[in-house]
């Protein structure tokens, strides 16, 4: 194994910050093995089990418990309503795919007009929407983040192809990814942020590969 995914259930009566705890876990493990952590409130997770949430049910069915302090009981899962979740996923998929395609069209238009910063912002939005939609229709979960690196790691749970679309195996690919990652803020507020037209074209091609993965996952 080269990467692990951990679900951590916490009792928020002690008011732990889930995002901070997630970062602490990932940073602590980074030196010996890469880890992506999902930290959830136990009451939230139990509510999912009660309503037949697909992610919660899957965890209870197949996940290995590696640590249990013994004071966080899980409720009995409710069976998943496949019809309900299929209808919901169809709506999420349709809305998400439309946003991806519109942001890509916007990026093309801004690039033609030589407004490269705005084109980069549109590409970031297209990537973010595609990843959020992919994760939502495959797990039923929404992750509150604009961080593309984090979203790619989450979505790699459901699609092994993603790291190949956004590789970081050399200086050029790392630079391209960082240009895309920083576009959310840098393209609008950082006067030193810049991106060449050729880079925009390469990034656009990679996002269209991501779009194909999203379309393929709709029916799986």
BAFI-3210 file (N, C-alpha, C; in Angstrom, 3 decimals, decimal comma, padded with zeros to 6 digits):
// residues 220
n [1|2|3|4|5|6|7|8|9|10|11|12|13|14|15|16|17|18|19|20|21|22|23|24|25|26|27|28|29|30|31|32|33|34|35|36|37|38|39|40|41|42|43|44|45|46|47|48|49|50|51|52|53|54|55|56|57|58|59|60|61|62|63|64|65|66|67|68|69|70|71|72|73|74|75|76|77|78|79|80|81|82|83|84|85|86|87|88|89|90|91|92|93|94|95|96|97|98|99|100|101|102|103|104|105|106|107|108|109|110|111|112|113|114|115|116|117|118|119|120|121|122|123|124|125|126|127|128|129|130|131|132|133|134|135|136|137|138|139|140|141|142|143|144|145|146|147|148|149|150|151|152|153|154|155|156|157|158|159|160|161|162|163|164|165|166|167|168|169|170|171|172|173|174|175|176|177|178|179|180|181|182|183|184|185|186|187|188|189|190|191|192|193|194|195|196|197|198|199|200|201|202|203|204|205|206|207|208|209|210|211|212|213|214|215|216|217|218|219|220]
n.u [000,835|000,516|-000,789|-003,159|-006,576|-008,329|-011,103|-012,211|-014,032|-015,456|-016,388|-018,052|-018,572|-016,454|-015,670|-013,787|-011,980|-012,780|-011,457|-008,918|-008,065|-007,999|-005,896|-003,787|-003,597|-002,933|-000,490|001,051|001,319|002,624|005,417|005,983|004,005|001,740|-001,371|-004,854|-007,276|-010,592|-012,578|-015,259|-018,153|-019,553|-022,322|-023,300|-022,483|-023,933|-026,495|-026,469|-026,319|-028,828|-030,507|-029,884|-027,566|-025,294|-022,419|-021,891|-023,096|-021,515|-019,051|-019,562|-020,055|-017,678|-015,272|-012,220|-011,873|-009,488|-008,899|-010,565|-012,041|-014,124|-016,320|-018,041|-020,805|-022,321|-025,275|-027,810|-027,605|-029,747|-031,313|-030,185|-031,997|-032,250|-033,559|-034,197|-031,603|-030,521|-032,070|-031,390|-028,643|-028,631|-029,601|-027,609|-025,402|-026,135|-026,385|-023,789|-022,120|-022,974|-022,058|-019,291|-018,846|-019,661|-017,849|-015,494|-016,028|-016,102|-013,435|-012,150|-013,114|-012,107|-009,388|-009,089|-009,591|-007,332|-007,185|-005,723|-005,505|-008,154|-009,057|-007,610|-008,777|-011,370|-010,737|-009,846|-012,264|-013,790|-012,398|-012,688|-015,512|-015,943|-014,571|-015,859|-018,437|-017,955|-017,095|-019,371|-021,423|-020,478|-019,973|-021,803|-021,050|-020,075|-017,306|-016,090|-014,158|-011,785|-009,447|-007,566|-005,682|-006,351|-008,971|-008,476|-007,099|-009,126|-010,979|-009,535|-010,059|-012,203|-011,610|-008,948|-007,568|-007,118|-004,659|-002,970|-003,935|-003,433|-000,476|002,468|005,060|007,324|009,211|007,917|005,227|004,503|004,695|002,630|000,398|000,468|000,033|-002,630|-003,783|-003,281|-004,775|-007,332|-007,269|-005,001|-005,367|-007,169|-006,457|-003,704|-001,132|001,207|000,708|000,736|000,129|000,919|-000,379|000,004|000,264|-002,299|-003,729|-002,731|-003,527|-006,288|-006,816|-006,257|-008,242|-010,469|-010,092|-010,629|-013,309|-014,315|-013,946|-015,755|-018,200|-018,183|-018,410|-021,016|-022,752|-021,957]
n.v [-001,193|002,213|004,417|005,555|005,752|007,312|007,240|009,233|009,337|011,612|012,920|015,800|017,247|018,061|020,026|019,801|020,986|019,872|020,143|021,086|018,923|016,941|017,879|017,707|014,946|014,012|015,361|014,286|011,655|011,811|011,513|008,784|007,347|008,236|009,713|010,237|011,893|011,774|013,544|013,292|014,302|012,206|012,195|013,254|011,267|009,056|009,980|009,859|007,049|006,362|007,460|005,972|006,557|006,234|006,313|006,104|003,627|001,934|002,164|000,961|-001,600|-002,552|-001,361|-001,495|-001,412|000,303|001,505|002,004|003,811|003,098|004,584|005,594|004,825|003,186|003,550|001,241|000,539|001,925|000,510|001,354|003,547|002,929|003,976|006,590|007,682|007,381|009,126|011,549|011,627|011,801|014,389|015,884|015,174|016,162|018,948|019,531|018,718|020,492|022,932|022,480|022,328|024,874|026,529|025,701|026,554|029,286|029,675|029,176|031,324|033,576|033,063|033,373|036,070|036,972|037,265|035,942|035,453|035,415|033,314|031,241|031,231|030,369|027,783|026,652|026,675|024,940|022,548|022,212|021,990|019,645|017,720|017,917|017,124|014,525|013,232|013,517|012,091|009,525|008,936|010,278|012,365|015,742|017,797|020,529|022,516|024,419|023,511|021,997|019,943|018,513|017,733|016,090|013,999|012,971|012,173|010,258|007,983|006,915|006,911|005,732|006,927|009,636|010,770|010,407|012,180|014,657|014,839|014,966|014,447|015,581|018,647|020,354|019,390|019,713|022,489|023,287|022,245|023,739|026,290|026,040|025,377|027,693|029,542|030,145|032,123|033,670|034,528|036,560|038,308|038,504|040,359|039,451|037,041|035,031|033,496|031,532|031,297|028,815|027,131|027,303|025,967|023,321|022,655|022,886|020,714|018,601|018,928|018,350|015,647|014,900|015,579|013,553|011,309|011,923|011,789|009,074|007,896|008,347|006,265|004,122]
n.w [000,000|-000,819|000,011|002,385|003,438|005,949|008,098|010,630|013,507|015,691|018,913|019,174|021,434|022,866|021,266|019,032|016,178|013,089|010,600|011,383|012,936|011,008|009,336|011,179|011,607|009,022|008,591|010,653|009,861|007,473|007,220|007,234|005,825|003,225|004,018|003,754|005,476|006,720|008,774|010,900|012,749|015,216|015,678|013,334|011,541|012,522|011,999|009,239|008,943|009,908|007,980|005,791|004,284|001,589|001,813|004,597|005,119|003,523|004,782|007,287|006,415|005,107|006,022|007,910|011,383|013,078|015,442|018,507|020,964|022,491|023,367|021,502|020,199|017,368|015,409|014,241|010,836|008,277|005,445|002,168|000,104|-003,004|-005,270|-004,514|-004,081|-006,606|-008,173|-006,925|-007,437|-010,224|-010,590|-009,290|-010,854|-013,420|-012,937|-011,987|-014,154|-016,130|-015,057|-015,132|-017,911|-018,720|-017,364|-018,604|-021,202|-020,700|-019,952|-022,389|-023,883|-022,467|-022,819|-025,587|-025,733|-024,607|-021,877|-019,644|-016,881|-015,932|-017,460|-016,285|-013,745|-014,403|-015,250|-012,872|-011,470|-013,077|-012,683|-009,907|-009,667|-011,150|-009,612|-007,104|-007,881|-008,844|-006,482|-004,919|-006,305|-006,144|-003,494|-001,967|-000,406|000,470|000,327|002,063|000,604|-001,341|-002,183|-004,539|-004,540|-002,238|-002,907|-005,130|-003,900|-002,249|-004,227|-005,517|-004,186|-005,472|-008,124|-009,781|-011,812|-011,568|-010,379|-012,556|-014,420|-013,333|-012,869|-010,768|-011,251|-012,251|-012,702|-014,541|-014,647|-011,986|-011,778|-013,543|-012,210|-009,841|-010,849|-011,607|-009,146|-007,618|-008,932|-008,029|-006,027|-006,723|-009,415|-009,237|-007,162|-006,773|-007,861|-008,935|-010,033|-012,933|-016,134|-018,956|-022,324|-023,619|-021,425|-020,359|-022,348|-022,169|-019,539|-019,847|-021,546|-019,822|-017,907|-019,422|-019,735|-017,134|-017,116|-018,790|-017,144|-015,120|-016,549|-017,189|-014,675|-013,906|-014,462|-012,952]
ca.u [000,000|001,271|-001,638|-004,282|-007,683|-008,817|-012,285|-012,080|-015,287|-015,166|-017,491|-017,774|-018,864|-015,197|-015,502|-012,599|-012,156|-012,562|-010,446|-007,614|-007,703|-007,655|-004,556|-002,820|-003,432|-002,210|000,879|001,746|001,574|003,280|006,818|006,169|003,096|000,720|-002,705|-005,925|-008,198|-011,911|-012,982|-016,689|-018,824|-020,248|-023,766|-023,525|-022,330|-025,082|-027,664|-026,340|-026,683|-030,281|-031,208|-029,447|-026,575|-024,447|-021,055|-021,902|-023,401|-020,361|-018,026|-019,940|-020,003|-016,389|-014,078|-011,567|-011,711|-008,113|-008,818|-011,878|-011,907|-015,223|-017,387|-018,759|-021,636|-022,944|-026,647|-028,021|-027,811|-030,964|-031,006|-030,132|-033,089|-031,534|-034,313|-034,028|-030,235|-030,304|-032,675|-030,583|-027,370|-028,868|-029,717|-026,278|-024,548|-026,545|-026,025|-022,335|-021,540|-023,281|-021,138|-017,967|-018,798|-019,769|-016,574|-014,531|-016,345|-015,660|-011,971|-011,783|-013,426|-011,137|-008,087|-009,130|-009,530|-006,024|-007,342|-005,259|-005,789|-009,553|-009,151|-007,102|-009,811|-012,429|-010,238|-009,892|-013,666|-014,196|-011,787|-013,332|-016,870|-015,864|-014,156|-016,953|-019,531|-017,502|-017,097|-020,748|-022,250|-019,931|-019,971|-022,880|-020,449|-019,563|-016,177|-016,058|-012,802|-011,422|-008,098|-007,638|-004,865|-007,157|-010,093|-007,957|-006,819|-010,416|-011,600|-008,732|-010,708|-013,232|-011,069|-007,496|-006,978|-006,929|-003,255|-002,366|-004,383|-002,732|000,751|003,451|006,258|008,496|009,096|006,921|003,878|004,277|004,451|001,296|-000,622|000,483|-000,631|-004,072|-004,150|-003,213|-005,616|-008,561|-007,015|-003,979|-005,823|-008,006|-005,954|-002,242|-000,630|002,359|000,275|000,638|000,091|001,038|-001,454|000,298|-000,046|-003,760|-004,188|-002,402|-004,389|-007,646|-006,877|-006,300|-009,560|-011,419|-009,939|-011,384|-014,730|-014,647|-014,058|-017,026|-019,282|-018,125|-018,809|-022,450|-023,515|-021,277]
ca.v [000,000|003,463|005,508|005,085|006,665|007,100|007,945|009,444|009,807|012,304|013,490|017,236|017,934|018,706|021,065|019,754|021,473|018,703|020,437|021,138|017,559|016,249|018,312|017,188|013,516|013,850|015,832|013,354|010,399|012,066|011,095|007,350|006,882|009,238|009,439|011,213|011,690|012,404|013,648|013,579|014,226|010,934|012,404|013,424|009,957|008,231|010,474|009,261|005,633|006,302|007,794|005,087|007,240|005,198|006,319|005,562|002,192|001,238|002,134|-000,050|-002,923|-003,062|-000,718|-002,100|-000,521|000,150|002,011|002,313|004,138|002,429|005,470|006,167|003,758|003,411|003,068|000,205|001,217|001,757|000,122|002,457|003,677|003,062|004,845|007,963|008,132|007,465|010,379|012,649|011,634|012,291|015,846|016,402|014,979|017,076|020,309|019,642|018,643|021,750|023,952|022,173|022,687|026,331|027,112|025,430|027,477|030,601|029,693|029,312|032,688|034,492|032,827|034,002|037,512|037,200|037,538|034,650|035,275|035,010|031,964|030,327|031,130|029,516|026,406|026,188|026,408|023,733|021,413|022,076|021,480|018,259|016,881|017,891|016,328|013,137|012,703|013,506|011,038|008,205|008,686|011,009|013,357|017,010|018,284|021,991|023,001|024,830|022,987|020,953|018,804|017,739|017,136|014,992|012,871|012,371|011,528|009,096|006,818|006,371|006,845|005,610|007,629|011,059|011,197|010,410|013,369|015,794|014,284|015,891|013,611|016,356|020,078|020,957|019,029|020,350|023,907|023,425|022,030|024,864|027,398|025,798|025,429|029,068|030,420|030,524|033,409|034,441|035,140|037,733|039,223|038,548|041,064|038,729|035,789|035,079|032,174|031,625|030,699|027,390|026,438|027,225|024,934|022,012|022,444|022,657|019,336|017,703|019,041|017,631|014,241|014,778|015,600|012,214|010,424|012,256|011,240|007,627|007,483|008,526|005,030|003,053]
ca.w [000,000|-000,876|000,497|003,193|003,701|007,301|008,586|012,066|014,092|016,947|019,680|019,105|022,690|023,233|020,255|018,171|014,819|012,236|009,590|012,046|013,320|009,762|008,936|012,147|011,337|007,751|008,769|011,535|009,142|006,182|007,190|006,989|004,761|002,909|004,548|003,588|006,586|006,737|010,174|010,993|014,042|015,346|015,543|011,896|010,912|012,928|011,260|007,907|009,039|010,112|006,732|004,708|003,447|000,980|002,332|005,956|005,027|002,960|005,820|008,280|005,797|004,629|006,569|009,064|012,523|013,556|016,817|019,058|022,384|023,175|023,859|020,362|019,623|016,068|015,307|013,230|009,543|007,488|004,073|001,198|-000,856|-004,271|-006,183|-004,052|-004,305|-008,055|-008,627|-006,405|-008,163|-011,585|-010,512|-008,953|-012,026|-014,485|-012,533|-011,913|-015,492|-016,808|-014,542|-015,664|-019,328|-018,857|-016,935|-019,675|-022,301|-020,260|-020,027|-023,805|-024,316|-021,867|-023,429|-026,908|-025,493|-023,987|-020,446|-019,164|-015,460|-015,786|-018,029|-015,264|-012,707|-014,945|-015,258|-011,481|-011,140|-013,799|-011,990|-008,590|-009,845|-011,602|-008,489|-006,126|-008,437|-008,865|-005,114|-004,422|-006,899|-005,834|-002,045|-001,291|000,487|-000,050|001,104|002,009|000,333|-002,701|-002,386|-005,560|-004,124|-001,287|-003,634|-005,954|-003,008|-001,883|-005,385|-005,898|-003,572|-006,368|-009,482|-009,735|-012,946|-011,316|-010,265|-013,882|-015,143|-012,730|-012,299|-010,182|-011,309|-012,681|-012,420|-015,431|-014,219|-010,684|-012,045|-014,134|-011,180|-008,916|-011,537|-011,504|-007,725|-007,124|-009,753|-007,317|-005,382|-007,420|-010,671|-008,957|-006,134|-006,722|-009,056|-009,470|-010,666|-014,394|-016,761|-020,407|-023,111|-023,828|-020,182|-020,285|-023,292|-021,598|-018,376|-020,364|-022,043|-018,669|-017,275|-020,283|-019,369|-015,888|-017,498|-019,300|-015,984|-014,474|-017,358|-017,093|-013,332|-013,694|-014,629|-012,235]
c.u [000,879|000,489|-002,799|-005,327|-008,264|-010,084|-012,156|-013,388|-015,000|-016,458|-017,230|-018,185|-017,615|-014,808|-014,177|-012,936|-011,789|-011,480|-009,042|-007,143|-007,288|-006,236|-003,489|-002,549|-002,594|-000,746|001,690|002,138|002,470|004,700|007,006|005,177|002,049|-000,660|-003,638|-006,978|-009,510|-012,381|-014,436|-017,167|-019,632|-021,762|-024,163|-023,477|-023,500|-026,364|-027,653|-026,748|-028,200|-031,037|-030,767|-028,473|-025,592|-023,027|-021,000|-022,156|-022,200|-019,247|-018,322|-019,785|-018,576|-015,155|-013,540|-011,435|-010,307|-007,920|-010,214|-011,717|-013,084|-016,360|-018,146|-019,591|-022,227|-024,353|-026,725|-028,335|-029,191|-030,562|-031,066|-031,357|-032,458|-032,232|-034,105|-032,630|-029,915|-030,864|-031,848|-029,270|-027,521|-028,952|-028,356|-025,351|-024,866|-026,125|-024,515|-021,681|-021,783|-022,338|-019,730|-017,850|-018,875|-018,475|-015,488|-014,760|-015,901|-014,149|-011,496|-011,997|-012,418|-009,753|-008,003|-009,000|-008,229|-006,152|-006,999|-005,545|-007,224|-009,788|-008,691|-008,110|-010,949|-012,006|-010,214|-011,321|-014,184|-013,665|-012,476|-014,733|-016,865|-015,524|-015,245|-018,090|-019,179|-017,579|-018,521|-021,550|-021,724|-019,956|-021,163|-022,368|-020,056|-018,463|-016,071|-014,619|-012,686|-010,057|-008,138|-006,815|-005,652|-008,311|-009,636|-007,662|-008,108|-010,984|-010,792|-009,235|-011,652|-012,781|-009,549|-006,803|-006,577|-005,467|-002,534|-002,767|-003,668|-001,448|001,640|004,821|007,485|008,201|008,023|005,507|003,530|003,958|003,051|000,208|-000,682|-000,146|-002,149|-004,540|-004,239|-004,159|-006,849|-008,405|-006,094|-004,466|-006,616|-007,327|-004,434|-001,692|000,557|001,974|000,169|000,667|000,123|-000,109|-001,227|-000,008|-001,559|-004,288|-003,929|-003,319|-005,819|-007,812|-006,973|-007,660|-010,625|-011,286|-010,688|-012,884|-015,173|-014,811|-015,384|-018,200|-019,340|-018,649|-020,308|-023,182|-022,873|-021,663]
c.v [001,256|004,637|004,906|006,188|006,322|007,905|008,020|010,042|010,392|012,777|014,979|017,990|018,641|019,802|020,981|020,315|020,347|018,949|020,469|019,741|016,743|016,596|017,747|015,707|013,307|014,261|014,872|012,078|010,577|011,512|009,609|006,755|007,960|008,791|010,581|010,912|012,429|012,384|014,094|013,511|012,936|011,087|012,580|012,067|009,040|008,671|009,923|007,786|005,477|006,552|006,933|005,742|006,212|005,152|005,682|004,059|001,397|001,105|001,022|-001,456|-003,419|-002,478|-001,482|-001,057|-000,730|000,733|002,401|002,582|003,610|003,298|006,151|005,068|004,159|002,849|001,981|000,882|000,919|001,404|001,334|002,411|003,970|004,016|006,307|008,486|008,236|008,767|011,584|012,761|012,134|013,807|016,476|016,311|015,992|018,510|020,506|019,633|019,922|022,867|023,740|022,649|024,191|027,023|026,868|026,351|028,892|030,741|029,877|030,741|033,686|034,311|033,493|035,521|037,933|037,703|036,242|034,403|034,796|033,631|030,928|030,152|030,220|028,043|025,829|025,820|025,147|022,489|021,152|021,486|020,008|017,324|016,790|016,993|014,843|012,518|012,565|012,352|009,635|007,889|009,318|012,113|014,623|017,488|019,801|022,476|023,448|024,269|021,807|019,729|017,907|017,038|015,961|013,779|012,186|011,567|010,331|007,826|006,137|006,336|006,852|006,415|009,070|011,479|011,233|011,617|014,612|015,293|015,380|015,219|014,329|017,842|020,752|020,663|019,652|021,832|024,138|023,253|023,208|026,108|027,261|025,945|026,863|030,012|030,905|031,903|034,279|035,162|036,417|038,758|039,370|039,177|040,346|037,404|035,987|033,660|032,356|030,894|029,209|026,561|026,280|026,101|023,533|021,687|022,165|021,225|018,339|017,754|018,346|016,112|013,953|014,753|014,232|011,214|010,654|011,650|009,715|007,133|007,598|007,197|003,855|003,033]
c.w [000,000|-000,310|001,283|003,334|005,070|007,548|010,098|012,580|015,464|017,598|019,812|020,362|023,209|022,262|019,488|016,794|013,867|011,195|010,190|012,420|012,098|009,324|009,873|011,893|010,081|007,892|009,638|010,807|007,926|006,107|006,924|006,006|004,488|003,394|004,166|004,646|006,352|008,187|010,237|012,445|014,102|015,191|014,077|011,196|011,268|012,234|009,844|007,924|009,157|008,818|005,554|003,753|002,898|001,535|003,708|005,938|004,522|004,002|006,831|007,719|005,572|005,306|007,780|010,175|013,101|014,954|017,274|020,549|023,188|023,643|022,726|019,699|018,278|016,077|014,247|011,892|008,941|006,066|003,139|000,285|-002,222|-005,233|-005,815|-004,375|-005,790|-008,607|-008,181|-007,172|-009,589|-011,614|-010,231|-010,152|-013,108|-014,175|-012,540|-013,281|-016,268|-016,366|-015,093|-017,108|-019,541|-018,429|-017,982|-020,871|-021,958|-020,332|-021,469|-024,291|-023,751|-022,473|-024,805|-026,779|-024,805|-022,553|-019,697|-017,687|-015,249|-016,381|-017,005|-014,138|-013,164|-014,942|-013,848|-011,098|-011,830|-013,109|-010,664|-008,723|-010,269|-010,448|-007,425|-006,608|-008,447|-007,481|-004,578|-004,997|-006,578|-004,339|-001,332|-000,391|-000,267|000,881|000,937|001,847|-001,118|-003,085|-003,348|-005,185|-003,180|-001,997|-004,500|-005,095|-002,568|-003,053|-005,887|-005,218|-004,548|-007,824|-009,428|-010,838|-012,633|-011,152|-011,606|-014,711|-014,634|-012,066|-011,705|-010,202|-011,844|-012,481|-013,269|-014,958|-012,871|-010,872|-012,607|-013,079|-010,209|-009,542|-011,442|-010,066|-007,220|-007,855|-009,007|-006,665|-006,234|-008,658|-010,439|-008,060|-006,094|-007,999|-009,691|-010,138|-012,182|-014,940|-018,278|-021,103|-023,326|-022,588|-020,011|-021,174|-022,731|-020,417|-018,820|-020,856|-020,900|-017,975|-018,119|-020,089|-018,073|-016,169|-018,016|-018,158|-015,264|-015,226|-017,231|-015,742|-013,091|-013,657|-013,889|-010,763]
res [x|x|x|x|x|x|x|x|x|x|x|x|x|x|x|x|x|x|x|x|x|x|x|x|x|x|x|x|x|x|x|x|x|x|x|x|x|x|x|x|x|x|x|x|x|x|x|x|x|x|x|x|x|x|x|x|x|x|x|x|x|x|x|x|x|x|x|x|x|x|x|x|x|x|x|x|x|x|x|x|x|x|x|x|x|x|x|x|x|x|x|x|x|x|x|x|x|x|x|x|x|x|x|x|x|x|x|x|x|x|x|x|x|x|x|x|x|x|x|x|x|x|x|x|x|x|x|x|x|x|x|x|x|x|x|x|x|x|x|x|x|x|x|x|x|x|x|x|x|x|x|x|x|x|x|x|x|x|x|x|x|x|x|x|x|x|x|x|x|x|x|x|x|x|x|x|x|x|x|x|x|x|x|x|x|x|x|x|x|x|x|x|x|x|x|x|x|x|x|x|x|x|x|x|x|x|x|x|x|x|x|x|x|x|x|x|x|x|x|x]
***
